[in-house]
Amino acid sequence: MSVRNEASLFYLFSDSTCSSPFQTGELKELEQYYIQQRYGGPYVMFLSHLPYEESGITMLPGGSIGYYPTYYNSVTGDLVRPSPEFKKLYRSIDAEIRRGAICSKALCIDGRTRDYWLTPNAQMAIRAGAKPAVDGLEL
C-alpha cells in the first residue's frame, strides 16, 4: 500500500488540438524537470492519488480532471482560450471516465455540497471494504 501523499499529475493532449508546445523547467538541486502549468497547450490535467492505508483500512482519495480556461501560447506569449475542438475532446474524455460511475455528494465546510463520481473500480473497492477518503461519500 502506498503512502498518503503519492500523487501523479498527467497531462493529456492531442496533436490535433495542441496549439503550442509545453514549457518545462528544471529543479537543478533535485535533478528533476517539471511542466509549467498554463504555458503551452491546451491540455487536460488528470490528477490521480494512490490508495493508502489508515488504521488497517484501504482509503480511496479523490482525483480530478480539468483544463484551464485560458493558457499562454508558448510561441506568441498571447493569452488564449482552448478551441471548440479541444473542448469537445475534453468532454469525450470526461464522459469516458464517468461511464458506469455513480454520483455521490459530500457536504463542504461552507454548507454547500460537492459532486464526486465513484468509478466502477472505486465501487468494487468500496464493496470489498475500502472507504472513500472524503467523509460522507456512499454508494
N, CA, C and O atoms as a MOPAC input file, in Angstrom:
PM7 MOZYME 1SCF
protein

 N      0.85200 1    -1.18400 1     0.00000 1
 C      0.00000 1     0.00000 1     0.00000 1
 C      0.89100 1     1.23800 1     0.00000 1
 O      1.95800 1     1.24900 1     0.61500 1
 N      0.45200 1     2.25200 1    -0.68000 1
 C      1.26100 1     3.46000 1    -0.83100 1
 C      1.08200 1     4.40300 1     0.36100 1
 O      0.15200 1     4.26900 1     1.15600 1
 N      1.98900 1     5.34200 1     0.44900 1
 C      1.87500 1     6.36800 1     1.48300 1
 C      0.85000 1     7.40000 1     1.04400 1
 O      0.51500 1     7.49500 1    -0.13700 1
 N      0.36300 1     8.16000 1     1.98900 1
 C     -0.76400 1     9.05400 1     1.74800 1
 C     -0.51200 1    10.14000 1     0.70600 1
 O     -1.45200 1    10.55500 1     0.02800 1
 N      0.69300 1    10.60000 1     0.56200 1
 C      0.90800 1    11.76900 1    -0.28800 1
 C      1.35800 1    11.44200 1    -1.71400 1
 O      1.80000 1    12.34300 1    -2.42700 1
 N      1.26100 1    10.19500 1    -2.15000 1
 C      1.65700 1     9.88200 1    -3.51700 1
 C      0.56600 1    10.31500 1    -4.49200 1
 O     -0.59800 1     9.93600 1    -4.36200 1
 N      0.96600 1    11.10400 1    -5.45200 1
 C      0.02300 1    11.57600 1    -6.46900 1
 C      0.78100 1    11.78500 1    -7.76600 1
 O      1.98700 1    12.03000 1    -7.76400 1
 N      0.06500 1    11.68700 1    -8.86300 1
 C      0.64400 1    11.95000 1   -10.17300 1
 C     -0.28500 1    12.89100 1   -10.93100 1
 O     -1.50600 1    12.73300 1   -10.90700 1
 N      0.30400 1    13.85900 1   -11.59400 1
 C     -0.45100 1    14.77100 1   -12.43800 1
 C     -0.07200 1    14.45800 1   -13.88100 1
 O      1.07500 1    14.63900 1   -14.29100 1
 N     -1.05100 1    13.98700 1   -14.64000 1
 C     -0.83100 1    13.62700 1   -16.03400 1
 C     -1.34600 1    14.74600 1   -16.92300 1
 O     -2.37700 1    15.35600 1   -16.63900 1
 N     -0.62100 1    15.00900 1   -17.99600 1
 C     -1.03000 1    15.99300 1   -18.98900 1
 C     -1.44100 1    15.23000 1   -20.24400 1
 O     -0.62400 1    14.53700 1   -20.84900 1
 N     -2.70300 1    15.35800 1   -20.63400 1
 C     -3.21700 1    14.67500 1   -21.80800 1
 C     -3.42100 1    15.70900 1   -22.90900 1
 O     -4.04200 1    16.74900 1   -22.69100 1
 N     -2.89500 1    15.41400 1   -24.08100 1
 C     -3.05300 1    16.35400 1   -25.17900 1
 C     -3.15300 1    15.59700 1   -26.48800 1
 O     -2.83800 1    14.41000 1   -26.57100 1
 N     -3.59400 1    16.30300 1   -27.49500 1
 C     -3.72200 1    15.75100 1   -28.83600 1
 C     -2.97400 1    16.65500 1   -29.79800 1
 O     -3.07800 1    17.87900 1   -29.71500 1
 N     -2.22300 1    16.06200 1   -30.70600 1
 C     -1.52600 1    16.87000 1   -31.71600 1
 C     -2.51100 1    17.71400 1   -32.52400 1
 O     -2.16500 1    18.78800 1   -33.01700 1
 N     -3.73500 1    17.21600 1   -32.65200 1
 C     -4.71500 1    17.94700 1   -33.46600 1
 C     -5.27000 1    19.18400 1   -32.75600 1
 O     -5.81000 1    20.07000 1   -33.41800 1
 N     -5.15300 1    19.26700 1   -31.44300 1
 C     -5.69900 1    20.42800 1   -30.71800 1
 C     -4.63500 1    21.23500 1   -29.97900 1
 O     -4.93000 1    22.32800 1   -29.49500 1
 N     -3.42100 1    20.73500 1   -29.88200 1
 C     -2.35800 1    21.43800 1   -29.15800 1
 C     -1.79500 1    22.54500 1   -30.05700 1
 O     -1.25500 1    22.26800 1   -31.12800 1
 N     -1.92600 1    23.79600 1   -29.61400 1
 C     -1.51700 1    24.91600 1   -30.46900 1
 C     -0.11500 1    25.41600 1   -30.17000 1
 O      0.46500 1    26.13000 1   -30.98900 1
 N      0.44800 1    25.06000 1   -29.01600 1
 C      1.81500 1    25.48800 1   -28.71400 1
 C      2.46900 1    24.49300 1   -27.76500 1
 O      1.78700 1    23.88000 1   -26.94400 1
 N      3.80000 1    24.32300 1   -27.87200 1
 C      4.48700 1    23.30900 1   -27.06400 1
 C      4.49400 1    23.64900 1   -25.57800 1
 O      4.43200 1    24.81400 1   -25.18600 1
 N      4.57100 1    22.59900 1   -24.76100 1
 C      4.70400 1    22.77300 1   -23.32000 1
 C      6.01200 1    23.49200 1   -23.01300 1
 O      6.98700 1    23.38900 1   -23.75600 1
 N      6.00800 1    24.21400 1   -21.91100 1
 C      7.23100 1    24.83400 1   -21.40800 1
 C      7.65800 1    24.06200 1   -20.17100 1
 O      6.83900 1    23.75000 1   -19.30700 1
 N      8.92600 1    23.76000 1   -20.09500 1
 C      9.42400 1    22.99100 1   -18.95400 1
 C     10.43800 1    23.81000 1   -18.18400 1
 O     10.97100 1    24.80300 1   -18.67900 1
 N     10.68900 1    23.37600 1   -16.96900 1
 C     11.70600 1    23.97600 1   -16.12600 1
 C     12.47300 1    22.86900 1   -15.43800 1
 O     12.08100 1    21.70400 1   -15.49600 1
 N     13.55900 1    23.22800 1   -14.79100 1
 C     14.38100 1    22.23800 1   -14.10300 1
 C     14.61200 1    22.65400 1   -12.66200 1
 O     14.90700 1    23.81500 1   -12.37700 1
 N     14.47500 1    21.68900 1   -11.74900 1
 C     14.86000 1    21.87600 1   -10.35400 1
 C     16.24900 1    21.25300 1   -10.22800 1
 O     16.38200 1    20.06200 1    -9.94800 1
 N     17.27300 1    22.06700 1   -10.43600 1
 C     18.64100 1    21.53600 1   -10.52100 1
 C     19.07100 1    20.80800 1    -9.25600 1
 O     19.74100 1    19.77800 1    -9.32600 1
 N     18.68700 1    21.34400 1    -8.09600 1
 C     19.11200 1    20.71100 1    -6.84000 1
 C     18.50700 1    19.32300 1    -6.66200 1
 O     19.07300 1    18.48500 1    -5.96100 1
 N     17.35700 1    19.07500 1    -7.29500 1
 C     16.70300 1    17.76400 1    -7.21400 1
 C     16.92100 1    16.93000 1    -8.47500 1
 O     16.53300 1    15.76300 1    -8.53600 1
 N     17.54900 1    17.54600 1    -9.48300 1
 C     17.74600 1    16.88800 1   -10.78000 1
 C     16.42100 1    16.37800 1   -11.33800 1
 O     16.31100 1    15.23800 1   -11.79000 1
 N     15.40900 1    17.26300 1   -11.29300 1
 C     14.08200 1    16.92800 1   -11.79600 1
 C     13.59800 1    18.03100 1   -12.72600 1
 O     14.03500 1    19.17800 1   -12.64400 1
 N     12.68300 1    17.65000 1   -13.61300 1
 C     12.08000 1    18.58400 1   -14.54800 1
 C     10.58900 1    18.67800 1   -14.26400 1
 O     10.00500 1    17.77100 1   -13.67100 1
 N      9.98000 1    19.76900 1   -14.68400 1
 C      8.55400 1    19.95000 1   -14.49100 1
 C      7.97400 1    20.68500 1   -15.69600 1
 O      8.69100 1    21.32600 1   -16.46400 1
 N      6.66300 1    20.57100 1   -15.83500 1
 C      5.93500 1    21.29900 1   -16.87600 1
 C      5.33200 1    22.54000 1   -16.23700 1
 O      4.67100 1    22.45100 1   -15.20200 1
 N      5.55800 1    23.69900 1   -16.85100 1
 C      4.98300 1    24.93600 1   -16.33700 1
 C      3.50800 1    24.97600 1   -16.72100 1
 O      3.16300 1    25.02500 1   -17.90100 1
 N      2.64800 1    24.95600 1   -15.71200 1
 C      1.21900 1    24.95900 1   -15.99400 1
 C      0.80200 1    26.26900 1   -16.65100 1
 O      1.29000 1    27.35000 1   -16.32100 1
 N     -0.13100 1    26.12100 1   -17.60400 1
 C     -0.71100 1    27.23000 1   -18.36300 1
 C      0.23600 1    27.84600 1   -19.38100 1
 O     -0.08600 1    28.88700 1   -19.95400 1
 N      1.38800 1    27.24200 1   -19.62600 1
 C      2.29500 1    27.71100 1   -20.67300 1
 C      2.40600 1    26.61100 1   -21.71600 1
 O      3.06300 1    25.59300 1   -21.49800 1
 N      1.75100 1    26.83100 1   -22.85700 1
 C      1.64700 1    25.80400 1   -23.88300 1
 C      0.34500 1    25.05600 1   -23.70900 1
 O     -0.28500 1    25.09200 1   -22.65200 1
 N     -0.04300 1    24.37900 1   -24.77500 1
 C     -1.26400 1    23.60000 1   -24.67000 1
 C     -2.21900 1    23.90800 1   -25.80400 1
 O     -1.80200 1    24.32700 1   -26.88400 1
 N     -3.48600 1    23.70100 1   -25.55800 1
 C     -4.11700 1    23.33700 1   -24.28500 1
 C     -3.94900 1    21.84500 1   -23.98800 1
 O     -3.60700 1    21.05300 1   -24.86700 1
 N     -4.19600 1    21.49200 1   -22.75200 1
 C     -4.08800 1    20.10600 1   -22.33500 1
 C     -5.07500 1    19.82900 1   -21.21500 1
 O     -5.52100 1    20.73500 1   -20.51000 1
 N     -5.40100 1    18.55800 1   -21.07200 1
 C     -6.25700 1    18.10400 1   -19.98600 1
 C     -5.33800 1    17.66600 1   -18.84700 1
 O     -4.35300 1    16.96400 1   -19.07700 1
 N     -5.65700 1    18.07900 1   -17.62900 1
 C     -4.88800 1    17.64100 1   -16.45700 1
 C     -5.68900 1    16.56500 1   -15.73300 1
 O     -6.86900 1    16.74100 1   -15.43300 1
 N     -5.03000 1    15.46400 1   -15.46500 1
 C     -5.64400 1    14.35800 1   -14.74400 1
 C     -4.80000 1    14.10700 1   -13.50600 1
 O     -3.66400 1    13.64400 1   -13.61000 1
 N     -5.35300 1    14.41400 1   -12.32300 1
 C     -4.65700 1    14.23200 1   -11.05000 1
 C     -5.12500 1    12.93600 1   -10.41700 1
 O     -6.31900 1    12.73800 1   -10.18800 1
 N     -4.18600 1    12.06600 1   -10.13800 1
 C     -4.50400 1    10.76000 1    -9.57900 1
 C     -3.74700 1    10.55900 1    -8.27500 1
 O     -2.52300 1    10.68800 1    -8.22600 1
 N     -4.48300 1    10.24600 1    -7.23000 1
 C     -3.88600 1     9.90800 1    -5.93700 1
 C     -4.00000 1     8.39900 1    -5.74900 1
 O     -5.03000 1     7.80700 1    -6.07400 1
 N     -2.97000 1     7.78800 1    -5.23700 1
 C     -2.99800 1     6.35200 1    -4.98600 1
 C     -3.71700 1     6.04400 1    -3.68200 1
 O     -3.67500 1     6.84400 1    -2.74700 1
 N     -4.37800 1     4.89100 1    -3.60800 1
 C     -4.97200 1     4.47100 1    -2.32600 1
 C     -3.88900 1     4.36200 1    -1.25600 1
 O     -2.71900 1     4.12500 1    -1.55600 1
 N     -4.30000 1     4.53900 1    -0.01400 1
 C     -3.37500 1     4.40300 1     1.11200 1
 C     -4.08700 1     3.67400 1     2.23500 1
 O     -5.30500 1     3.49600 1     2.20000 1
 N     -3.33400 1     3.26000 1     3.21600 1
 C     -3.91700 1     2.53200 1     4.32800 1
 C     -3.92700 1     3.39800 1     5.57800 1
 O     -2.94800 1     4.07800 1     5.88600 1
 N     -5.05100 1     3.36400 1     6.29800 1
 C     -5.20200 1     4.13200 1     7.53100 1
 C     -5.93400 1     3.25400 1     8.53300 1
 O     -7.07800 1     2.86500 1     8.29700 1
 N     -5.29300 1     2.94000 1     9.63900 1
 C     -5.87900 1     2.07400 1    10.67800 1
 C     -6.35700 1     0.75000 1    10.10000 1
 O     -7.40600 1     0.23500 1    10.48800 1
 N     -5.58200 1     0.20400 1     9.17100 1
 C     -5.91300 1    -1.08600 1     8.59000 1
 C     -6.98600 1    -1.06400 1     7.51600 1
 O     -7.41100 1    -2.12000 1     7.04900 1
 N     -7.43400 1     0.12500 1     7.11500 1
 C     -8.48100 1     0.24900 1     6.09300 1
 C     -7.89300 1     0.92100 1     4.86000 1
 O     -7.18400 1     1.92200 1     4.96900 1
 N     -8.18700 1     0.37200 1     3.69300 1
 C     -7.75600 1     1.00000 1     2.44500 1
 C     -8.61400 1     2.22700 1     2.19500 1
 O     -9.84100 1     2.14500 1     2.14300 1
 N     -7.95600 1     3.35800 1     2.04300 1
 C     -8.64100 1     4.62500 1     1.79000 1
 C     -8.46700 1     5.00300 1     0.32000 1
 O     -7.38500 1     4.86700 1    -0.25200 1
 N     -9.55900 1     5.48000 1    -0.27200 1
 C     -9.56000 1     5.87300 1    -1.68200 1
 C     -9.66100 1     7.39100 1    -1.78900 1
 O    -10.75000 1     7.94600 1    -1.63800 1
 N     -8.54900 1     8.07000 1    -2.04800 1
 C     -8.61700 1     9.53000 1    -2.19500 1
 C     -9.22300 1     9.91500 1    -3.52900 1
 O     -9.22500 1     9.12100 1    -4.46900 1
 N     -9.73100 1    11.11900 1    -3.61200 1
 C    -10.31600 1    11.60600 1    -4.85100 1
 C     -9.24300 1    12.03300 1    -5.84000 1
 O     -8.10100 1    12.30000 1    -5.46600 1
 N     -9.62100 1    12.09000 1    -7.07900 1
 C     -8.76300 1    12.61200 1    -8.13100 1
 C     -9.50000 1    13.75300 1    -8.80500 1
 O    -10.57000 1    14.16200 1    -8.35400 1
 N     -8.93800 1    14.26100 1    -9.87300 1
 C     -9.64100 1    15.32500 1   -10.58500 1
 C     -9.22400 1    15.33800 1   -12.05100 1
 O     -8.16600 1    14.83600 1   -12.42700 1
 N    -10.07800 1    15.92000 1   -12.84600 1
 C     -9.80200 1    16.12400 1   -14.26800 1
 C    -10.28100 1    17.52100 1   -14.61700 1
 O    -11.33100 1    17.96100 1   -14.15000 1
 N     -9.51300 1    18.21100 1   -15.43200 1
 C     -9.91600 1    19.55200 1   -15.81600 1
 C     -8.93900 1    20.17100 1   -16.79700 1
 O     -7.96500 1    19.54200 1   -17.21100 1
 N     -9.21200 1    21.39800 1   -17.15600 1
 C     -8.29700 1    22.16800 1   -18.00100 1
 C     -8.44900 1    23.63400 1   -17.63100 1
 O     -9.45900 1    24.03900 1   -17.05500 1
 N     -7.44600 1    24.41700 1   -17.96400 1
 C     -7.50900 1    25.84500 1   -17.69700 1
 C     -8.34400 1    26.54200 1   -18.78000 1
 O     -8.22300 1    26.20700 1   -19.95900 1
 N     -9.18000 1    27.49600 1   -18.39800 1
 C     -9.99800 1    28.20200 1   -19.38900 1
 C     -9.16700 1    29.11600 1   -20.29300 1
 O     -9.61000 1    29.48700 1   -21.38000 1
 N     -7.96900 1    29.47400 1   -19.84400 1
 C     -7.02600 1    30.23600 1   -20.67100 1
 C     -5.62400 1    29.69200 1   -20.41100 1
 O     -5.35300 1    29.12300 1   -19.35400 1
 N     -4.75400 1    29.87200 1   -21.37100 1
 C     -3.35500 1    29.47800 1   -21.22700 1
 C     -2.52300 1    30.39900 1   -22.10300 1
 O     -3.04900 1    31.06300 1   -22.99600 1
 N     -1.22200 1    30.43600 1   -21.84400 1
 C     -0.32500 1    31.26700 1   -22.63100 1
 C      0.24100 1    30.45500 1   -23.79500 1
 O      0.81900 1    29.38600 1   -23.60100 1
 N      0.06600 1    30.97800 1   -24.99400 1
 C      0.66900 1    30.35400 1   -26.15000 1
 C      2.18100 1    30.52200 1   -25.99400 1
 O      2.67700 1    31.64700 1   -25.92500 1
 N      2.91100 1    29.41100 1   -25.93800 1
 C      4.34100 1    29.47100 1   -25.65700 1
 C      5.15900 1    30.00900 1   -26.83800 1
 O      6.34800 1    30.28900 1   -26.68600 1
 N      4.54100 1    30.15400 1   -27.99900 1
 C      5.24100 1    30.69900 1   -29.16600 1
 C      5.04600 1    32.21000 1   -29.23800 1
 O      6.00400 1    32.95600 1   -29.43800 1
 N      3.78700 1    32.66300 1   -29.07100 1
 C      3.48300 1    34.09700 1   -29.22800 1
 C      3.43000 1    34.85200 1   -27.90200 1
 O      3.58200 1    36.07300 1   -27.88200 1
 N      3.21600 1    34.13900 1   -26.79000 1
 C      3.05900 1    34.79700 1   -25.49200 1
 C      1.64900 1    35.29200 1   -25.23100 1
 O      1.36800 1    35.82700 1   -24.15800 1
 N      0.75100 1    35.11900 1   -26.20600 1
 C     -0.62900 1    35.58100 1   -26.05600 1
 C     -1.40000 1    34.68500 1   -25.08900 1
 O     -1.17500 1    33.47600 1   -25.02100 1
 N     -2.31000 1    35.30200 1   -24.34900 1
 C     -3.23800 1    34.55500 1   -23.50800 1
 C     -4.40700 1    34.14000 1   -24.39200 1
 O     -5.09000 1    34.99400 1   -24.95800 1
 N     -4.64200 1    32.84100 1   -24.51600 1
 C     -5.66200 1    32.33600 1   -25.44100 1
 C     -6.59800 1    31.36400 1   -24.74000 1
 O     -6.30700 1    30.86700 1   -23.65200 1
 N     -7.72700 1    31.10500 1   -25.38900 1
 C     -8.70800 1    30.13900 1   -24.89500 1
 C     -8.61600 1    28.85900 1   -25.72800 1
 O     -8.29400 1    28.91600 1   -26.91500 1
 N     -8.89400 1    27.71100 1   -25.11700 1
 C     -8.90300 1    26.46500 1   -25.89200 1
 C     -9.95600 1    26.51100 1   -27.00100 1
 O    -10.98600 1    27.17300 1   -26.87600 1
 N     -9.67700 1    25.80800 1   -28.06400 1
 C    -10.57700 1    25.76900 1   -29.21900 1
 C    -11.81700 1    24.92500 1   -28.92400 1
 O    -11.80400 1    24.11200 1   -28.00000 1
 N    -12.87900 1    25.11100 1   -29.69400 1
 C    -14.05800 1    24.24300 1   -29.55400 1
 C    -13.71400 1    22.75900 1   -29.75600 1
 O    -14.29800 1    21.89200 1   -29.10600 1
 N    -12.76300 1    22.47100 1   -30.65700 1
 C    -12.35000 1    21.08000 1   -30.87500 1
 C    -11.72000 1    20.48700 1   -29.61600 1
 O    -11.96200 1    19.32700 1   -29.28300 1
 N    -10.90900 1    21.28900 1   -28.91400 1
 C    -10.30200 1    20.81200 1   -27.67200 1
 C    -11.38200 1    20.55300 1   -26.62500 1
 O    -11.35400 1    19.53000 1   -25.94100 1
 N    -12.33000 1    21.47500 1   -26.50000 1
 C    -13.39500 1    21.30500 1   -25.51000 1
 C    -14.21300 1    20.05300 1   -25.79200 1
 O    -14.63100 1    19.35700 1   -24.86700 1
 N    -14.44100 1    19.76800 1   -27.06900 1
 C    -15.14600 1    18.54300 1   -27.45100 1
 C    -14.33600 1    17.31100 1   -27.03900 1
 O    -14.89800 1    16.33900 1   -26.53400 1
 N    -13.01700 1    17.34900 1   -27.25300 1
 C    -12.14600 1    16.25400 1   -26.83500 1
 C    -12.20000 1    16.07800 1   -25.31700 1
 O    -12.29300 1    14.95200 1   -24.82700 1
 N    -12.14200 1    17.18300 1   -24.57100 1
 C    -12.22900 1    17.11600 1   -23.11300 1
 C    -13.54100 1    16.45500 1   -22.67100 1
 O    -13.53900 1    15.57500 1   -21.81000 1
 N    -14.64300 1    16.87900 1   -23.25900 1
 C    -15.94000 1    16.30500 1   -22.88200 1
 C    -15.98500 1    14.80300 1   -23.15600 1
 O    -16.59000 1    14.05400 1   -22.39000 1
 N    -15.35100 1    14.35800 1   -24.23900 1
 C    -15.35200 1    12.91900 1   -24.53900 1
 C    -14.50400 1    12.14600 1   -23.53100 1
 O    -14.86600 1    11.03100 1   -23.15500 1
 N    -13.38600 1    12.71400 1   -23.08700 1
 C    -12.55100 1    12.06200 1   -22.05800 1
 C    -13.31500 1    12.00500 1   -20.74800 1
 O    -13.34200 1    10.96800 1   -20.08500 1
 N    -13.93900 1    13.12000 1   -20.37000 1
 C    -14.71300 1    13.18300 1   -19.12300 1
 C    -15.85800 1    12.17100 1   -19.14500 1
 O    -16.10500 1    11.49400 1   -18.14700 1
 N    -16.54900 1    12.06600 1   -20.26500 1
 C    -17.66400 1    11.11500 1   -20.38200 1
 C    -17.16900 1     9.67900 1   -20.25700 1
 O    -17.83300 1     8.84500 1   -19.64300 1
 N    -16.02200 1     9.39100 1   -20.83000 1
 C    -15.46300 1     8.03000 1   -20.73900 1
 C    -15.10300 1     7.69000 1   -19.29600 1
 O    -15.35800 1     6.57500 1   -18.84100 1
 N    -14.51700 1     8.63500 1   -18.57700 1
 C    -14.16800 1     8.40000 1   -17.17100 1
 C    -15.43000 1     8.18000 1   -16.33400 1
 O    -15.43500 1     7.34200 1   -15.43200 1
 N    -16.49200 1     8.92100 1   -16.62600 1
 C    -17.72700 1     8.81300 1   -15.84000 1
 C    -18.60500 1     7.62800 1   -16.23800 1
 O    -19.58000 1     7.32600 1   -15.55000 1
 N    -18.26800 1     6.94900 1   -17.34500 1
 C    -19.10800 1     5.83500 1   -17.77900 1
 C    -19.14800 1     4.77200 1   -16.67600 1
 O    -18.10600 1     4.28200 1   -16.24100 1
 N    -20.34000 1     4.42700 1   -16.23500 1
 C    -20.52500 1     3.44200 1   -15.18100 1
 C    -20.33000 1     4.00000 1   -13.77800 1
 O    -20.49700 1     3.27600 1   -12.79600 1
 N    -19.97600 1     5.28500 1   -13.67300 1
 C    -19.76800 1     5.90300 1   -12.35700 1
 C    -21.10100 1     6.33400 1   -11.75700 1
 O    -22.07800 1     6.55900 1   -12.47100 1
 N    -21.12100 1     6.44300 1   -10.43600 1
 C    -22.29900 1     6.98500 1    -9.76800 1
 C    -21.89700 1     8.26800 1    -9.03900 1
 O    -20.78600 1     8.38700 1    -8.52100 1
 N    -22.81400 1     9.20600 1    -9.01300 1
 C    -22.55200 1    10.48700 1    -8.36600 1
 C    -22.89300 1    10.38100 1    -6.87900 1
 O    -23.96800 1     9.91300 1    -6.50500 1
 N    -21.96900 1    10.81700 1    -6.05500 1
 C    -22.18800 1    10.86600 1    -4.61700 1
 C    -21.86400 1    12.28300 1    -4.16500 1
 O    -20.86600 1    12.86100 1    -4.59500 1
 N    -22.68800 1    12.83400 1    -3.31300 1
 C    -22.49600 1    14.20800 1    -2.86500 1
 C    -21.88200 1    14.22300 1    -1.46900 1
 O    -22.21000 1    13.39500 1    -0.61900 1
 N    -20.99300 1    15.17400 1    -1.25600 1
 C    -20.36800 1    15.34900 1     0.05100 1
 C    -20.58500 1    16.78700 1     0.49300 1
 O    -20.53800 1    17.71200 1    -0.31800 1
 N    -20.82000 1    16.96300 1     1.77300 1
 C    -21.03800 1    18.28600 1     2.35000 1
 C    -19.70100 1    18.99700 1     2.52600 1
 O    -18.75800 1    18.43000 1     3.07700 1
 N    -19.62500 1    20.22700 1     2.06100 1
 C    -18.42700 1    21.05800 1     2.22800 1
 C    -18.53400 1    21.83800 1     3.53700 1
 O    -19.61300 1    21.93800 1     4.12100 1
 N    -17.41500 1    22.38800 1     3.98900 1
 C    -17.43100 1    23.11300 1     5.26500 1
 C    -18.25900 1    24.38600 1     5.20100 1
 O    -18.66700 1    24.90400 1     6.24100 1
 N    -18.51800 1    24.90600 1     3.99200 1
 C    -19.33100 1    26.11800 1     3.87700 1
 C    -20.82600 1    25.80900 1     3.75200 1
 O    -21.63700 1    26.71300 1     3.54800 1
 N    -21.18700 1    24.51100 1     3.87700 1
 C    -22.58900 1    24.12800 1     3.82800 1
 C    -23.08200 1    23.68500 1     2.45600 1
 O    -24.14400 1    23.07100 1     2.34800 1
 N    -22.32500 1    23.98900 1     1.41200 1
 C    -22.70800 1    23.53400 1     0.07800 1
 C    -22.30200 1    22.07600 1    -0.09400 1
 O    -21.61800 1    21.50700 1     0.75700 1
 N    -22.73000 1    21.48000 1    -1.19800 1
 C    -22.31600 1    20.10500 1    -1.48200 1
 C    -21.44200 1    20.08400 1    -2.72500 1
 O    -21.47900 1    20.99400 1    -3.55300 1
 N    -20.65600 1    19.02400 1    -2.83300 1
 C    -19.77600 1    18.82800 1    -3.97700 1
 C    -20.01800 1    17.44300 1    -4.53800 1
 O    -20.15800 1    16.47700 1    -3.78800 1
 N    -20.06600 1    17.34600 1    -5.85100 1
 C    -20.26900 1    16.05500 1    -6.50700 1
 C    -18.94800 1    15.31500 1    -6.64100 1
 O    -17.93600 1    15.88700 1    -7.04500 1
 N    -18.97500 1    14.05000 1    -6.30000 1
 C    -17.85700 1    13.14100 1    -6.53000 1
 C    -18.38900 1    11.98000 1    -7.35300 1
 O    -19.49600 1    11.49800 1    -7.11200 1
 N    -17.61000 1    11.53500 1    -8.31700 1
 C    -18.01500 1    10.43400 1    -9.17200 1
 C    -17.23800 1     9.19500 1    -8.76600 1
 O    -16.00900 1     9.16700 1    -8.84200 1
 N    -17.96000 1     8.17500 1    -8.33600 1
 C    -17.34100 1     6.91300 1    -7.93400 1
 C    -17.32900 1     5.99100 1    -9.15100 1
 O    -18.37000 1     5.49900 1    -9.58300 1
 N    -16.13200 1     5.76800 1    -9.69600 1
 C    -15.98800 1     4.94400 1   -10.89200 1
 C    -16.26100 1     3.47400 1   -10.56000 1
 O    -16.28600 1     3.09600 1    -9.38900 1
 N    -16.46400 1     2.65000 1   -11.58300 1
 C    -16.69100 1     1.21900 1   -11.31500 1
 C    -15.59300 1     0.57500 1   -10.46900 1
 O    -15.89100 1    -0.25100 1    -9.60600 1
 N    -14.32800 1     0.93700 1   -10.70000 1
 C    -13.24600 1     0.37200 1    -9.87900 1
 C    -13.35600 1     0.81800 1    -8.42700 1
 O    -13.12400 1     0.02300 1    -7.51700 1
 N    -13.70700 1     2.07800 1    -8.20000 1
 C    -13.88100 1     2.56900 1    -6.83200 1
 C    -15.06400 1     1.86700 1    -6.17500 1
 O    -15.00000 1     1.51900 1    -4.99600 1
 N    -16.13200 1     1.65700 1    -6.92100 1
 C    -17.30000 1     0.95500 1    -6.37700 1
 C    -16.93300 1    -0.46000 1    -5.93800 1
 O    -17.34100 1    -0.90500 1    -4.86500 1
 N    -16.15700 1    -1.16900 1    -6.77200 1
 C    -15.72800 1    -2.53400 1    -6.41300 1
 C    -14.88000 1    -2.51400 1    -5.15000 1
 O    -15.05500 1    -3.35600 1    -4.26900 1
 N    -13.95400 1    -1.54700 1    -5.05800 1
 C    -13.08400 1    -1.45300 1    -3.88500 1
 C    -13.89900 1    -1.16600 1    -2.62300 1
 O    -13.62200 1    -1.73100 1    -1.56500 1
 N    -14.89900 1    -0.29400 1    -2.72900 1
 C    -15.74100 1     0.03900 1    -1.57300 1
 C    -16.53500 1    -1.18900 1    -1.13700 1
 O    -16.66500 1    -1.45500 1     0.05800 1
 N    -17.06200 1    -1.93500 1    -2.10100 1
 C    -17.79400 1    -3.16400 1    -1.75600 1
 C    -16.88200 1    -4.19400 1    -1.09100 1
 O    -17.34500 1    -5.03800 1    -0.32500 1
 N    -15.57900 1    -4.12000 1    -1.39000 1
 C    -14.60500 1    -5.04800 1    -0.80300 1
 C    -14.07000 1    -4.53700 1     0.53100 1
 O    -13.22000 1    -5.19100 1     1.13600 1
 N    -14.55100 1    -3.37100 1     1.01100 1
 C    -14.16200 1    -2.87900 1     2.32500 1
 C    -13.37300 1    -1.57800 1     2.34700 1
 O    -13.12400 1    -1.03600 1     3.42400 1
 N    -12.97500 1    -1.06500 1     1.19900 1
 C    -12.26200 1     0.22400 1     1.16400 1
 C    -13.25200 1     1.34500 1     1.49100 1
 O    -14.46600 1     1.17400 1     1.38500 1
 N    -12.69900 1     2.50400 1     1.89300 1
 C    -13.52600 1     3.66400 1     2.21500 1
 C    -13.05400 1     4.86700 1     1.40600 1
 O    -11.85200 1     5.06600 1     1.23200 1
 N    -13.99300 1     5.66700 1     0.91100 1
 C    -13.58700 1     6.93100 1     0.28700 1
 C    -12.92500 1     7.82400 1     1.33400 1
 O    -13.37800 1     7.88800 1     2.47700 1
 N    -11.87600 1     8.49600 1     0.95100 1
 C    -11.16900 1     9.37000 1     1.88800 1
 C    -11.95400 1    10.64000 1     2.21100 1
 O    -11.63200 1    11.34100 1     3.17000 1
 N    -12.97800 1    10.93700 1     1.41700 1
 C    -13.84600 1    12.09100 1     1.65800 1
 C    -15.01900 1    11.60800 1     2.52300 1
 O    -15.74900 1    10.69400 1     2.14000 1
 N    -15.18500 1    12.22300 1     3.66800 1
 C    -16.28000 1    11.83600 1     4.57200 1
 C    -17.63200 1    12.04900 1     3.91000 1
 O    -17.86100 1    13.05100 1     3.23100 1
 N    -18.51400 1    11.09600 1     4.11900 1
 C    -19.88000 1    11.22200 1     3.66500 1
 C    -20.17800 1    10.60700 1     2.30800 1
 O    -21.34000 1    10.54800 1     1.90800 1
 N    -19.15800 1    10.14700 1     1.58900 1
 C    -19.42400 1     9.54000 1     0.28000 1
 C    -19.90500 1     8.09400 1     0.47100 1
 O    -19.33300 1     7.33000 1     1.24800 1
 N    -20.94200 1     7.75300 1    -0.24000 1
 C    -21.50300 1     6.40300 1    -0.16500 1
 C    -21.91000 1     5.95600 1    -1.54400 1
 O    -22.09300 1     6.76100 1    -2.45700 1
 N    -22.04900 1     4.62400 1    -1.67700 1
 C    -22.55000 1     4.06900 1    -2.94300 1
 C    -24.04200 1     4.30100 1    -3.02900 1
 O    -24.67000 1     3.91400 1    -4.01400 1

